[in-house]
Amino acid sequence: MGKTVKANLQAALTYFTNQRARMNYPAHLAENLPIGSGVIEAACKTLVKQRLCGAGMRWKHQGAKIVLSLRALVQSTGRWAQFWDKIDQFGAQPC
């Protein structure tokens, strides 16, 4: 076995060893956590793509970050009110 193949196998083994807890799919399913990329892809489509990729739209990094942060709050149950409660409690920090 060549040195490169051996190094690649070792890297893969290290990765899977380090990520073992994240790959406990039966436990995650028992906790009703989403498994698979379909949920993530759907979230990206509804959260990001629909807002940032309209015809003729161009975004700078900072503007996109702010818009997506607010959009995530609005689309997450209870988070919008929670956000404003924190603003009321601590005030807003200048950008």
N, C-alpha and C positions, 0 to 999 in steps of 0.2 A: 504494500500500500504506500502510495506516494506521500510525501510530507504535507502537501496541500490538502489532499483528501483527509488525511489524519487530523489536520488542524481544523478543517471544516466540520468533521464529525465531533471533535472535542468541543468546538464552539456550539454546535447544536445541542449536545448533551448538557453543557453548562446552561444554555438558555432554558431548556425544558426543566432542568433541576431547579433553577431559580424561579421559574414561573409555575411550579407545581401547584401551589395554593390557588392560583388563578384559574387553573384548569380542572378544578373539582366541580364538574358540570352537574352531577346529581345534587350536590349541596346547594349550588346556585339555583337550580330549578326548584328545589324544595322551598327556597326563600322567594320564589316568584320573580327572580331576576331574569332579565332578557338574555338569551343565549343566541349568538350568531350575529352576522353583520347586517341582516335585513333591517333590524330595528335601528341600527346606527345609520344606515343609508337613508332610511325614511326620515329620521330626525334631521339629517343633513339637508335633505331635499326641502322639508317644510321650514326648517329654521333658517338655513343659509341661502340655498339656491333661489327660493322664491323671492327673497328680499333683496339679495345683492346682484342677481343676474338678470335684471330686467333689461329690455332693449335700451341701448345707449347709456346704461349706468356705468359709472367708473367710481371707484372708492379708494381713498387713501386708507392705509392700515388703521390709523387712529379712529377715523370716522366709522369704518366697518366694525371695529371692535366695540365701540359705544353702541351702535345700532343693534348688533347681535346680542350684546349683553342685555339690553332692554327687551329685545324680542324674546330671549330665553326666559326672562322674568315673567313676561306676559303669558307665555305659552306653558309655564310650569304652574300647576295648581297650587294656589296659595302664596306663591313667591312674590307676586307684585305687592300685595298687602304687607308681607313681611319686609320687603325692601323699604316701603314708606314708613313702616314702624321704626326701622333702624335710622332712617333719615330724621324722623321726628325726635328720636332718642339722642342721637349723637351729632346731628347736623351733617351737612354735605362738605366734603373736602374739595378744594379747588383742583382742577386738572393740572 
